[in-house]
Amino acid sequence: MKAEKEHIDELIVSYLSNELDGNAVHELKEWIAASVENEKYFMQRQEIWFSAISDMKNSIYNKDEAFQLFRKRVDTYQKNKMMRKRLRWKIVYKYVAFISIIGFISYFSYWRGKSNLKNVLTETGIEVETPIGSQTRLRLPDGTIVILNAGSRIIYPQNFGVYNRDVELQGEGYFEVARNIEMPFYVKTKELQVRVLGTKFNFRDYPEDKEVVVSLLEGRIVLNNQLQREEELLLLPNEQVILDKRVKTMKKEWKRDGINIEWITGRLFFDEIPLPEVAQILERNYGVRIKFANDALKKIRFYGNFNKNGQSVRDILEALSATEKVHYTLNDKEIILY
């Protein structure tokens, strides 16, 4: 039994590291589908795995190091589980009758509603959130690379890659999707859904933004408007779609100079964008609050290219002030533009 669990753990780790061949993937999927207990075991181990790699000290991913951390986390989990079990047995005699009734009901609930139980487990998601002023890089179980911008988050099912590859996004994310013809990759927000097989694209949809912007670097993607019924749009490299949240329509355009995703390297590129958009970007990346002394300033557009890792918010404000169209006051984390 122990040897079998160790074998399954090795399969799970290899799968989450995207190093499992076709036959082994089939073996793992058959084992997961064999019982609800196996599915719960897989989801539990997946959570432990992601917890382990998130604590890795090195920025470069190392499977061996990650596996050792995984084993330590599993041992700690088992010890805590045994302690909780011993504690429960100290008081369990008080509730034997009650638990027996619940167990009886649960058995028949499971027997009559196995598919419903499976759906509950499937819908339980893993959430990854990036704080203001930070970026998060993660690797999904299918090998897809995701970089989340400041103030963003994604949610995906615990059994991601087993039955589907569905992701919910809030904010901005850059995706390098691992190709899988049999299982499309979906990214969805309240306003827009993207369907892909394997490609590289950027998806920005912050709740406070007036527009949703999806930009394609490689491959093909299909976009579906979630605000109103509209024909699907096919996007090709160097094209982007802008969904206006107010009028609820999509517009496709071709980017002559290519798609700019410098934010994933820590650069802030302002290409003649309105000052309110500049303010939002600075707020997310530096954790500040920006107020406008008058609405006339909101019509001003700004061009600039900065390195967030080497330049402070004051450096950018000084560049704004150098235009002689905008001045500022900076008090701790609060900025007033006038």
Rosetta silent file (secondary structure, phi, psi, omega in degrees, C-alpha in Angstrom):
SEQUENCE: MKAEKEHIDELIVSYLSNELDGNAVHELKEWIAASVENEKYFMQRQEIWFSAISDMKNSIYNKDEAFQLFRKRVDTYQKNKMMRKRLRWKIVYKYVAFISIIGFISYFSYWRGKSNLKNVLTETGIEVETPIGSQTRLRLPDGTIVILNAGSRIIYPQNFGVYNRDVELQGEGYFEVARNIEMPFYVKTKELQVRVLGTKFNFRDYPEDKEVVVSLLEGRIVLNNQLQREEELLLLPNEQVILDKRVKTMKKEWKRDGINIEWITGRLFFDEIPLPEVAQILERNYGVRIKFANDALKKIRFYGNFNKNGQSVRDILEALSATEKVHYTLNDKEIILY
SCORE:     score description
SCORE:     0.000 S_00000001
   1 L     0.000  -44.735  179.812    0.000    0.000    0.000 S_00000001
   2 H   -64.272  -41.292  179.462    2.807    2.380    0.935 S_00000001
   3 H   -63.245  -38.505  179.538    4.708    1.520   -2.245 S_00000001
   4 H   -64.672  -42.859  179.060    1.587    2.183   -4.309 S_00000001
   5 H   -63.050  -40.296  178.797    1.104    5.605   -2.672 S_00000001
   6 H   -64.713  -38.705  177.408    4.740    6.474   -3.307 S_00000001
   7 H   -63.725  -43.954  179.242    4.310    5.457   -6.954 S_00000001
   8 H   -63.949  -41.306  177.935    1.186    7.618   -7.249 S_00000001
   9 H   -59.482  -41.696  178.605    2.991   10.542   -5.600 S_00000001
  10 H   -64.277  -40.389  176.858    5.781   10.227   -8.161 S_00000001
  11 H   -62.497  -43.963 -178.682    3.236   10.209  -10.987 S_00000001
  12 H   -63.547  -45.955 -179.709    1.506   13.284   -9.563 S_00000001
  13 H   -62.632  -43.314  178.823    4.762   15.201   -9.140 S_00000001
  14 H   -64.525  -37.927  178.467    5.901   14.314  -12.677 S_00000001
  15 H   -64.662  -45.573 -179.573    2.491   15.316  -14.017 S_00000001
  16 H   -70.084  -19.732  176.405    2.571   18.677  -12.224 S_00000001
  17 L   -92.519    2.170  179.386    6.131   19.177  -13.510 S_00000001
  18 L    61.537   39.199 -178.357    4.925   18.449  -17.070 S_00000001
  19 L  -125.261   23.325 -177.403    7.331   15.509  -17.350 S_00000001
  20 L  -102.993  131.354  179.892    4.881   12.608  -17.646 S_00000001
  21 L   -79.794  174.297 -173.259    4.644   10.619  -20.899 S_00000001
  22 H   -57.583  -45.492 -178.485    1.381    9.576  -22.530 S_00000001
  23 H   -64.581  -41.341 -179.727    1.101    6.111  -20.972 S_00000001
  24 H   -68.372  -37.820  176.524    1.835    7.411  -17.486 S_00000001
  25 H   -60.601  -43.485  178.599   -0.680   10.253  -17.913 S_00000001
  26 H   -61.983  -42.647  178.260   -3.289    7.659  -18.894 S_00000001
  27 H   -60.199  -45.320 -179.036   -2.390    5.541  -15.838 S_00000001
  28 H   -64.993  -44.331 -178.333   -2.735    8.532  -13.512 S_00000001
  29 H   -64.737  -37.966  177.587   -6.045    9.658  -15.012 S_00000001
  30 H   -65.446  -39.829  178.539   -7.480    6.135  -14.734 S_00000001
  31 H   -64.388  -42.107  179.778   -6.390    5.957  -11.089 S_00000001
  32 H   -63.409  -41.650 -176.837   -8.005    9.354  -10.338 S_00000001
  33 H   -74.981  -11.887 -175.265  -11.254    8.336  -12.050 S_00000001
  34 L   -67.911  -29.681 -178.764  -11.400    5.014  -10.167 S_00000001
  35 L  -160.696  158.997  175.946  -12.848    6.540   -6.988 S_00000001
  36 H   -64.335  -36.657  178.892  -13.808    9.757   -5.255 S_00000001
  37 H   -60.772  -41.363  178.789  -11.132    9.011   -2.642 S_00000001
  38 H   -64.780  -39.374  179.551   -8.476    8.914   -5.367 S_00000001
  39 H   -64.943  -42.536  178.815   -9.714   12.217   -6.798 S_00000001
  40 H   -65.176  -37.490  178.396   -9.603   13.843   -3.355 S_00000001
  41 H   -63.055  -44.244  179.076   -6.122   12.422   -2.807 S_00000001
  42 H   -61.118  -45.088 -178.528   -4.928   13.907   -6.103 S_00000001
  43 H   -65.665  -38.575  178.346   -6.386   17.339   -5.281 S_00000001
  44 H   -64.052  -45.674  179.674   -4.853   17.256   -1.795 S_00000001
  45 H   -65.586  -33.900  178.853   -1.416   16.347   -3.170 S_00000001
  46 H   -65.278  -41.221  177.872   -1.719   19.052   -5.814 S_00000001
  47 H   -62.831  -41.321  178.778   -2.337   21.682   -3.140 S_00000001
  48 H   -64.093  -40.860  179.815    0.678   20.439   -1.181 S_00000001
  49 H   -60.053  -49.890 -178.484    2.810   20.537   -4.349 S_00000001
  50 H   -66.740  -33.164  175.409    1.926   24.138   -5.158 S_00000001
  51 H   -63.885  -39.062 -178.795    2.449   25.098   -1.539 S_00000001
  52 H   -67.653  -48.193 -175.970    5.911   23.512   -1.697 S_00000001
  53 H   -71.867  -22.709  176.960    7.081   25.166   -4.919 S_00000001
  54 H   -71.274  -20.382  179.915    5.778   28.538   -3.768 S_00000001
  55 L   -96.393    3.368  179.323    8.219   28.290   -0.833 S_00000001
  56 L   -63.471  133.117 -176.010   11.244   27.463   -2.977 S_00000001
  57 L   -73.765  -31.750 -177.736   14.059   29.868   -2.169 S_00000001
  58 L   -86.172  143.507  178.614   15.501   29.886   -5.681 S_00000001
  59 L   -73.980  -23.545 -179.985   13.743   31.794   -8.430 S_00000001
  60 L   -87.147  129.637 -176.839   14.761   29.070  -10.921 S_00000001
  61 L   -68.598  131.683  178.530   12.479   26.033  -10.802 S_00000001
  62 L  -131.786  114.368 -174.246   14.224   22.841   -9.691 S_00000001
  63 H   -63.067  -42.774 -178.051   12.176   19.657   -9.766 S_00000001
  64 H   -62.114  -44.450  178.061   14.382   17.719   -7.314 S_00000001
  65 H   -63.686  -42.484  179.859   14.307   20.528   -4.779 S_00000001
  66 H   -63.115  -38.112 -179.040   10.570   20.922   -5.263 S_00000001
  67 H   -66.919  -40.116  177.797   10.039   17.160   -4.771 S_00000001
  68 H   -62.539  -42.043  176.459   11.991   17.168   -1.499 S_00000001
  69 H   -63.880  -37.813  178.581    9.888   20.082   -0.231 S_00000001
  70 H   -61.163  -46.615 -179.214    6.804   18.188   -1.374 S_00000001
  71 H   -62.139  -40.406  178.469    7.799   15.090    0.626 S_00000001
  72 H   -62.613  -42.699 -179.974    8.429   17.209    3.740 S_00000001
  73 H   -64.714  -39.076  178.675    5.028   18.862    3.356 S_00000001
  74 H   -62.943  -45.194  178.954    3.344   15.449    2.950 S_00000001
  75 H   -60.140  -43.192  178.691    5.050   14.135    6.116 S_00000001
  76 H   -63.657  -41.004  179.505    3.984   17.256    8.036 S_00000001
  77 H   -62.092  -44.190 -178.769    0.436   16.909    6.723 S_00000001
  78 H   -64.635  -40.996  178.949    0.249   13.237    7.795 S_00000001
  79 H   -63.119  -44.601  178.982    1.580   14.020   11.301 S_00000001
  80 H   -64.310  -36.240  179.757   -0.942   16.844   11.748 S_00000001
  81 H   -64.601  -41.996  178.790   -3.673   14.579   10.444 S_00000001
  82 H   -65.593  -39.000  178.458   -2.816   11.885   13.023 S_00000001
  83 H   -63.954  -42.710  178.815   -2.786   14.459   15.830 S_00000001
  84 H   -64.366  -36.803 -178.663   -6.187   15.752   14.784 S_00000001
  85 H   -66.077  -43.392  179.012   -7.482   12.184   14.602 S_00000001
  86 H   -62.547  -39.048  179.799   -6.274   11.367   18.161 S_00000001
  87 H   -65.447  -39.067 -179.899   -7.870   14.561   19.435 S_00000001
  88 H   -65.284  -38.989 -178.132  -11.165   13.703   17.789 S_00000001
  89 H   -64.788  -22.821  179.032  -11.221   10.233   19.348 S_00000001
  90 H   -68.369  -25.743 -177.019  -11.062   11.813   22.821 S_00000001
  91 H  -117.729   -1.992 -171.393  -14.452   13.388   22.312 S_00000001
  92 H   -65.605  -30.474 -176.828  -16.004   11.159   19.663 S_00000001
  93 H   -60.250  -23.268 -179.591  -17.892    8.931   22.156 S_00000001
  94 H   -70.463  -21.725 -171.339  -20.170   11.901   22.933 S_00000001
  95 H  -122.788   21.381 -175.411  -21.385   11.970   19.377 S_00000001
  96 H   -58.566  -47.499 -177.308  -21.476    8.329   18.284 S_00000001
  97 H   -62.444  -44.850 -178.955  -25.219    8.244   17.737 S_00000001
  98 H   -61.829  -44.344 -178.477  -25.233   11.533   15.848 S_00000001
  99 H   -66.878  -35.705  179.111  -22.320   10.500   13.621 S_00000001
 100 H   -61.820  -42.553  178.904  -23.936    7.130   12.915 S_00000001
 101 H   -63.898  -45.707  179.989  -27.051    8.856   11.634 S_00000001
 102 H   -62.365  -40.896  178.772  -25.014   11.255    9.515 S_00000001
 103 H   -62.340  -40.510  178.947  -22.928    8.364    8.167 S_00000001
 104 H   -61.997  -45.590  178.998  -26.093    6.461    7.218 S_00000001
 105 H   -65.136  -43.462 -177.256  -27.478    9.490    5.395 S_00000001
 106 H   -61.831  -38.153 -178.727  -24.140   10.248    3.764 S_00000001
 107 H   -60.207  -48.685 -177.675  -23.835    6.698    2.409 S_00000001
 108 H   -73.108  -29.605  174.501  -27.166    6.879    0.608 S_00000001
 109 H   -63.833  -41.082  178.948  -26.529   10.452   -0.491 S_00000001
 110 H   -66.986  -45.143 -177.499  -23.299    9.267   -2.075 S_00000001
 111 H   -62.272  -37.479 -176.659  -24.945    6.194   -3.636 S_00000001
 112 H   -88.791  -21.930 -173.438  -27.772    8.251   -5.154 S_00000001
 113 L  -133.637   45.079 -177.672  -25.779   11.359   -6.040 S_00000001
 114 H   -59.109  -40.794 -178.295  -22.221   10.330   -6.899 S_00000001
 115 H   -66.846  -35.503  178.193  -22.119   12.677   -9.878 S_00000001
 116 H   -65.243  -41.536  178.378  -23.299   15.603   -7.741 S_00000001
 117 H   -61.835  -41.082  179.636  -20.546   14.972   -5.217 S_00000001
 118 H   -62.755  -39.097  179.077  -18.028   14.867   -8.045 S_00000001
 119 H   -65.414  -38.509  178.220  -19.262   18.211   -9.339 S_00000001
 120 H   -61.306  -44.710 -179.912  -18.851   19.809   -5.927 S_00000001
 121 H   -66.007  -39.684 -178.247  -15.275   18.590   -5.744 S_00000001
 122 H   -65.555  -37.112 -175.971  -14.591   19.654   -9.318 S_00000001
 123 H   -77.923  -12.793  177.470  -15.896   23.161   -8.737 S_00000001
 124 L   -69.063  120.538 -171.327  -13.652   23.699   -5.716 S_00000001
 125 E  -108.308  162.120  172.269  -10.972   26.011   -7.067 S_00000001
 126 E  -103.157  128.544 -177.678   -7.419   27.056   -6.352 S_00000001
 127 E  -112.642  131.209  176.351   -6.972   30.818   -6.221 S_00000001
 128 E  -120.168  123.114 -176.230   -3.708   32.645   -6.876 S_00000001
 129 E  -123.944  138.435  179.217   -3.658   36.375   -6.132 S_00000001
 130 L  -105.062  123.508 -179.810   -0.938   38.952   -6.782 S_00000001
 131 L   -66.895  162.453  173.112   -0.702   41.856   -4.295 S_00000001
 132 L   -58.041  135.715  178.209   -0.498   45.475   -5.369 S_00000001
 133 L    85.631    6.056 -176.406    3.041   46.340   -6.426 S_00000001
 134 L  -130.275  173.459  170.912    4.011   42.749   -7.275 S_00000001
 135 L  -133.415  151.153  178.473    3.996   40.153  -10.035 S_00000001
 136 E  -128.581  130.081  175.284    3.436   36.413   -9.787 S_00000001
 137 E  -112.314  126.784  179.417    4.787   33.763  -12.136 S_00000001
 138 E  -139.589  159.935  179.721    3.274   30.293  -11.933 S_00000001
 139 E  -119.902  119.361 -178.887    3.182   27.084  -13.875 S_00000001
 140 L   -76.015  162.854 -176.550   -0.143   25.281  -14.168 S_00000001
 141 L   -56.708  -25.623 -179.586   -0.322   21.455  -14.010 S_00000001
 142 L   -86.263    0.980 -179.146   -0.520   21.179  -17.825 S_00000001
 143 L    98.356   -6.382  178.343    2.724   23.133  -18.261 S_00000001
 144 L   -64.929  134.924  177.093    1.087   26.462  -19.104 S_00000001
 145 E   -97.272  132.565  178.158    3.052   29.494  -17.886 S_00000001
 146 E  -128.222  132.130  172.256    1.076   32.392  -16.373 S_00000001
 147 E  -116.918  119.236 -179.492    2.428   35.765  -15.263 S_00000001
 148 E   -97.665  132.892  176.984   -0.025   37.813  -13.196 S_00000001
 149 L   -80.991  171.596 -177.191    0.295   41.571  -13.037 S_00000001
 150 L   -55.357  138.387  177.410   -0.176   43.627   -9.872 S_00000001
 151 L    68.609   27.267 -177.937   -3.614   43.379   -8.259 S_00000001
 152 L  -116.569  164.032  175.663   -4.631   40.336  -10.345 S_00000001
 153 E  -155.955  153.180  172.151   -5.850   36.841   -9.575 S_00000001
 154 E  -128.930  154.053  175.633   -6.813   33.596  -11.281 S_00000001
 155 E  -130.110  132.927  176.532   -8.978   30.708  -10.136 S_00000001
 156 E  -142.428  154.728 -176.431   -8.796   27.208  -11.581 S_00000001
 157 E   -66.174  153.134 -179.802  -10.235   23.827  -10.498 S_00000001
 158 L   -64.445  -28.055  177.560   -8.173   21.554   -8.267 S_00000001
 159 L   -99.486   32.988  179.090   -8.338   18.846  -10.929 S_00000001
 160 L   -52.849  132.046  178.427   -7.201   21.243  -13.660 S_00000001
 161 L    90.794  -12.615  178.055   -5.947   19.356  -16.698 S_00000001
 162 L   -89.229  -49.743  179.198   -7.760   16.155  -15.805 S_00000001
 163 L  -112.110  -26.557 -179.443  -11.243   17.033  -17.081 S_00000001
 164 L  -157.977  173.161  175.213  -10.802   20.598  -18.354 S_00000001
 165 E  -131.425   64.712 -176.285   -8.409   23.552  -18.597 S_00000001
 166 E  -104.184  132.480 -178.999  -10.660   26.400  -17.450 S_00000001
 167 E  -131.114  136.133  171.666   -9.292   29.506  -15.769 S_00000001
 168 E  -102.244  136.448 -176.970  -11.079   32.565  -14.366 S_00000001
 169 E  -123.655  141.489  168.085   -9.140   35.833  -14.482 S_00000001
 170 E  -134.446  118.276 -177.161   -9.489   39.176  -12.759 S_00000001
 171 E   110.876 -133.663 -177.139   -6.897   41.795  -13.676 S_00000001
 172 E  -132.201  135.197  178.298   -4.089   41.152  -16.148 S_00000001
 173 E  -143.717  142.736  172.768   -2.291   37.981  -17.105 S_00000001
 174 E  -104.314  131.638 -173.849    0.186   36.859  -19.731 S_00000001
 175 E  -122.751  130.654  167.233   -0.310   33.248  -20.863 S_00000001
 176 E  -114.737   96.109 -168.767    1.975   30.798  -22.645 S_00000001
 177 L   -85.674  127.651  175.570   -0.475   27.941  -23.118 S_00000001
 178 L   -67.441  133.021 -175.092    0.762   24.352  -23.461 S_00000001
 179 L   -72.176  133.789  175.772   -0.722   22.839  -26.616 S_00000001
 180 L  -154.430   99.143 -175.414   -3.397   20.163  -26.190 S_00000001
 181 L   -62.241  -34.473 -175.903   -5.681   19.578  -29.187 S_00000001
 182 L   -78.454  -18.264 -176.465   -8.017   17.333  -27.211 S_00000001
 183 L  -136.665   94.286  179.493   -8.523   19.793  -24.353 S_00000001
 184 L   -60.220  155.248  179.232   -8.875   23.524  -25.228 S_00000001
 185 E  -103.569  127.282 -178.904   -7.704   26.129  -22.738 S_00000001
 186 E  -116.564  133.972  169.594  -10.302   28.697  -21.605 S_00000001
 187 E  -120.903  127.520 -173.358   -9.717   32.020  -19.859 S_00000001
 188 E  -132.840  137.621  167.843  -12.871   33.784  -18.747 S_00000001
 189 L  -120.548 -176.397  178.540  -13.804   37.070  -17.106 S_00000001
 190 L   -65.570  -25.445 -173.600  -17.266   38.560  -16.587 S_00000001
 191 L  -101.886  -28.556 -169.395  -16.968   40.349  -19.925 S_00000001
 192 E  -148.509  145.652  175.332  -14.987   38.100  -22.251 S_00000001
 193 E  -122.991  136.134  178.377  -13.996   34.469  -22.841 S_00000001
 194 E  -115.637  133.217  177.197  -10.884   33.318  -24.707 S_00000001
 195 E  -118.482  127.968 -177.600  -10.529   29.811  -26.173 S_00000001
 196 E  -140.053  162.768  172.605   -7.111   28.506  -27.234 S_00000001
 197 L  -106.011  -41.771  178.751   -5.285   25.267  -28.008 S_00000001
 198 L  -176.464  116.349 -172.486   -1.724   26.450  -27.494 S_00000001
 199 L  -171.465 -178.645  175.870   -0.446   29.999  -27.895 S_00000001
 200 E  -125.271  125.394 -179.231    0.938   33.172  -26.277 S_00000001
 201 E  -154.483  164.129  177.996   -1.359   36.076  -25.435 S_00000001
 202 E  -118.558  136.846 -175.678   -2.032   38.875  -22.960 S_00000001
 203 E  -130.161  117.733  178.972   -5.428   39.376  -21.299 S_00000001
 204 E  -122.459  121.998  178.420   -6.257   42.548  -19.349 S_00000001
 205 E  -155.177   77.947  172.998   -9.582   43.031  -17.599 S_00000001
 206 L   -79.787  141.968 -178.648   -9.455   44.926  -14.313 S_00000001
 207 L   -55.315  -34.799 -177.036  -12.934   45.561  -12.833 S_00000001
 208 L   -83.264   -9.662  179.788  -12.310   49.333  -12.745 S_00000001
 209 L   -74.773  150.455  177.953  -11.123   49.533  -16.374 S_00000001
 210 L   -85.323  -15.300 -177.612  -13.477   50.772  -19.076 S_00000001
 211 E  -131.957  152.305  168.994  -12.073   48.337  -21.636 S_00000001
 212 E  -105.720  132.282 -178.040  -11.021   44.711  -21.885 S_00000001
 213 E  -126.348  124.978  175.638   -7.907   44.205  -24.023 S_00000001
 214 E  -121.928  125.164 -176.329   -6.683   40.867  -25.399 S_00000001
 215 E  -123.099  134.915 -175.982   -3.470   40.853  -27.459 S_00000001
 216 E  -109.126  130.006  177.591   -2.071   37.876  -29.369 S_00000001
 217 E   -99.828  -44.047 -179.214    1.629   37.191  -29.872 S_00000001
 218 E  -140.355  152.502  174.970    1.613   33.653  -31.290 S_00000001
 219 L    81.634 -150.362  178.662   -0.940   31.105  -32.511 S_00000001
 220 L  -140.299  147.177  174.690   -4.684   31.690  -32.738 S_00000001
 221 E  -139.505  155.341  177.791   -7.419   32.413  -30.227 S_00000001
 222 E  -117.968  131.879 -176.798  -11.200   32.754  -30.408 S_00000001
 223 E  -112.599  138.458 -178.323  -12.991   35.420  -28.366 S_00000001
 224 E  -126.507  119.688 -179.816  -16.565   35.298  -27.155 S_00000001
 225 E   -68.503  123.925 -179.903  -18.377   38.382  -25.853 S_00000001
 226 L   -95.202   -6.652 -177.743  -20.017   37.651  -22.485 S_00000001
 227 L   -87.528  -32.116  177.964  -21.873   40.984  -22.267 S_00000001
 228 L  -158.552  162.852 -179.866  -24.141   40.482  -25.248 S_00000001
 229 L   -68.305  122.016 -177.923  -24.693   38.111  -28.160 S_00000001
 230 L  -152.873  148.914 -179.477  -22.069   38.842  -30.791 S_00000001
 231 L   -61.868  139.007  178.094  -20.252   36.842  -33.465 S_00000001
 232 L   -60.698  149.044  178.296  -17.049   35.185  -32.251 S_00000001
 233 E  -114.954  133.758  174.587  -13.795   36.826  -33.286 S_00000001
 234 E   -96.037  129.269 -177.614  -10.709   34.961  -34.459 S_00000001
 235 E  -111.529  134.938  177.911   -7.454   36.647  -33.474 S_00000001
 236 L  -111.691  165.956 -178.138   -4.139   36.209  -35.329 S_00000001
 237 L   -53.806  142.250 -178.173   -0.610   37.242  -34.236 S_00000001
 238 L    69.310   16.099  172.924   -0.064   41.010  -33.755 S_00000001
 239 E  -111.165  154.418  174.901   -3.806   41.562  -33.487 S_00000001
 240 E  -141.769  154.429  178.032   -5.730   42.663  -30.430 S_00000001
 241 E  -116.131  135.232  175.425   -9.361   42.970  -29.447 S_00000001
 242 E  -116.127  122.862  176.411  -10.773   45.791  -27.365 S_00000001
 243 E  -104.771  115.313  177.722  -14.138   45.259  -25.691 S_00000001
 244 E   -79.969  115.072 -176.975  -15.802   48.500  -24.650 S_00000001
 245 L   -66.986  -24.012 -177.775  -17.674   47.719  -21.422 S_00000001
 246 L   -77.192  -48.940 -179.085  -20.014   50.666  -21.922 S_00000001
 247 L   -92.116  -10.508  172.756  -21.267   49.848  -25.441 S_00000001
 248 L    66.046   31.614  179.132  -20.601   46.104  -24.984 S_00000001
 249 E  -124.279  152.628  179.167  -19.038   45.532  -28.403 S_00000001
 250 E   -98.032  146.212  176.898  -15.690   44.093  -29.541 S_00000001
 251 E  -135.582  128.089 -178.918  -13.322   45.791  -31.974 S_00000001
 252 E  -101.695  140.845  178.434  -10.331   44.105  -33.598 S_00000001
 253 E  -142.985  154.534  179.485   -7.202   45.966  -34.671 S_00000001
 254 E  -101.828  132.611 -178.541   -3.770   45.132  -36.065 S_00000001
 255 L   -96.636  105.374 -175.636   -0.684   46.390  -34.226 S_00000001
 256 L   -57.356  -40.616 -175.696    1.845   47.512  -36.838 S_00000001
 257 L   -93.714   13.187  179.492    4.741   47.618  -34.356 S_00000001
 258 L    86.725  173.264 -177.302    3.827   44.347  -32.652 S_00000001
 259 L   -88.588  130.445 -179.899    2.300   43.625  -29.253 S_00000001
 260 L   -96.624  116.282  176.452    3.857   45.358  -26.263 S_00000001
 261 L  -128.391   39.406 -176.880    4.045   43.226  -23.110 S_00000001
 262 H   -63.509  -16.030 -178.398    7.019   44.918  -21.452 S_00000001
 263 H   -61.734  -26.980 -177.764    5.186   44.862  -18.122 S_00000001
 264 H   -70.810  -15.529  176.458    6.207   41.208  -17.615 S_00000001
 265 H  -103.212    8.016  177.602    9.860   42.364  -17.370 S_00000001
 266 L    92.695    6.640  179.649    9.029   45.179  -14.955 S_00000001
 267 E   -93.469  145.898  177.086    8.809   47.960  -17.536 S_00000001
 268 E  -114.380  111.588 -176.438    5.982   50.503  -17.605 S_00000001
 269 E  -111.735  118.119  179.202    5.266   51.715  -21.122 S_00000001
 270 E  -109.315  108.170 -175.486    2.844   54.612  -21.611 S_00000001
 271 E  -102.349   77.412  179.707    2.027   55.058  -25.295 S_00000001
 272 E    53.753   45.002 -179.815    0.164   58.385  -25.404 S_00000001
 273 E   -96.489  153.887 -179.180   -2.460   57.069  -22.982 S_00000001
 274 E   -59.992  150.662 -176.666   -4.813   59.318  -20.960 S_00000001
 275 H   -59.253  -36.285  177.420   -3.574   60.441  -17.559 S_00000001
 276 H   -60.291  -35.415  177.457   -6.290   58.529  -15.624 S_00000001
 277 H   -69.397  -38.615  175.414   -4.939   55.277  -17.128 S_00000001
 278 H   -59.264  -43.762 -179.458   -1.413   56.279  -16.160 S_00000001
 279 H   -61.463  -42.871  179.734   -2.671   56.894  -12.617 S_00000001
 280 H   -61.771  -43.682 -179.727   -4.302   53.450  -12.435 S_00000001
 281 H   -63.532  -42.422  178.814   -1.097   51.727  -13.579 S_00000001
 282 H   -65.718  -39.315  179.004    0.983   53.632  -11.029 S_00000001
 283 H   -60.960  -44.258 -178.176   -1.486   52.811   -8.254 S_00000001
 284 H   -69.051  -37.428 -172.973   -1.302   49.079   -9.017 S_00000001
 285 H   -87.760  -24.378 -177.669    2.455   48.951   -9.386 S_00000001
 286 H  -117.811   -2.089  178.116    3.540   51.233   -6.540 S_00000001
 287 L    66.827   34.958  179.923    0.687   50.872   -4.059 S_00000001
 288 L  -110.622  169.504  173.854   -0.137   54.602   -4.061 S_00000001
 289 E  -118.243  129.484 -175.742   -3.375   56.595   -4.287 S_00000001
 290 E  -119.146  129.355  177.631   -3.641   59.305   -6.929 S_00000001
 291 E  -120.471  149.955  178.285   -6.215   62.112   -6.975 S_00000001
 292 E  -103.293  129.371  179.331   -6.862   64.773   -9.609 S_00000001
 293 L   -70.731  -30.321  176.247   -7.264   68.376   -8.468 S_00000001
 294 L  -149.786  154.134 -174.987   -9.357   69.145  -11.569 S_00000001
 295 H   -70.546  -19.206 -178.917  -10.961   67.168  -14.391 S_00000001
 296 H   -61.286  -30.645 -179.972   -9.119   69.074  -17.117 S_00000001
 297 H   -64.831  -25.731 -175.753   -5.997   67.043  -16.314 S_00000001
 298 H   -69.619  -12.691  178.456   -7.786   63.836  -17.297 S_00000001
 299 H   -88.194  -10.875 -178.527   -7.663   64.856  -20.955 S_00000001
 300 L   -75.060  139.765  176.570   -3.864   64.969  -20.993 S_00000001
 301 E  -110.434  151.359 -173.218   -2.020   62.060  -22.649 S_00000001
 302 E  -133.567  138.823  175.252    1.405   60.855  -21.628 S_00000001
 303 E  -118.822  133.334  177.964    4.242   58.999  -23.357 S_00000001
 304 E  -177.111  157.797  179.369    7.054   57.370  -21.428 S_00000001
 305 E  -135.279  117.743 -172.676    8.996   54.168  -20.822 S_00000001
 306 E  -130.810  160.092  176.745   10.174   53.342  -17.298 S_00000001
 307 E  -109.779  109.859 -177.116   11.691   50.460  -15.326 S_00000001
 308 L   -61.537  -31.874 -177.367    9.666   49.730  -12.208 S_00000001
 309 L   -74.541  -19.913 -177.669   12.532   47.754  -10.692 S_00000001
 310 L  -120.648   -5.701 -178.343   14.959   50.666  -10.966 S_00000001
 311 L  -127.558  139.603 -178.890   12.776   53.772  -10.864 S_00000001
 312 L   -87.141  171.016  176.983   10.497   55.025   -8.124 S_00000001
 313 H   -64.575  -30.413  177.680    7.056   56.543   -8.498 S_00000001
 314 H   -64.478  -36.910  177.876    8.668   59.914   -7.796 S_00000001
 315 H   -60.304  -41.352  179.924   10.898   59.460  -10.866 S_00000001
 316 H   -70.584  -38.772  177.509    7.815   58.996  -13.032 S_00000001
 317 H   -63.738  -36.638  177.212    6.062   61.955  -11.413 S_00000001
 318 H   -64.661  -38.780  177.044    9.118   64.090  -12.144 S_00000001
 319 H   -65.259  -38.632  175.432    8.921   63.065  -15.805 S_00000001
 320 H   -62.862  -44.797 -178.138    5.248   64.036  -15.801 S_00000001
 321 H   -65.076  -29.759 -179.240    6.067   67.360  -14.208 S_00000001
 322 H   -65.564  -19.151  177.085    8.770   67.992  -16.827 S_00000001
 323 L   -72.999  -14.389 -178.225    6.035   68.299  -19.462 S_00000001
 324 L    63.878   14.378  175.398    4.923   71.453  -17.577 S_00000001
 325 L  -102.299  -19.956 -176.104    1.337   70.305  -18.033 S_00000001
 326 L  -135.832  141.073  172.746    1.098   68.492  -14.722 S_00000001
 327 L  -127.327  166.415 -175.137    2.422   69.142  -11.206 S_00000001
 328 E  -148.570  158.737  166.615    2.168   66.970   -8.129 S_00000001
 329 E  -125.401  138.995 -178.283    2.404   66.708   -4.371 S_00000001
 330 E  -123.607  116.202  179.198    3.529   63.459   -2.756 S_00000001
 331 E  -126.210   99.448 -175.530    2.664   62.738    0.865 S_00000001
 332 L    58.461 -109.470 -177.669    3.635   59.204    1.874 S_00000001
 333 L  -105.327    7.102 -178.713    1.373   57.051   -0.366 S_00000001
 334 E  -110.058  129.783 -177.789   -1.024   59.792   -1.458 S_00000001
 335 E  -122.014  135.632  174.823   -0.412   61.802   -4.631 S_00000001
 336 E  -118.881  124.868  176.156   -2.349   64.817   -5.851 S_00000001
 337 E   -98.381  134.256 -179.220   -2.000   65.915   -9.470 S_00000001
 338 L  -144.028    0.000    0.000   -2.769   69.557  -10.233 S_00000001
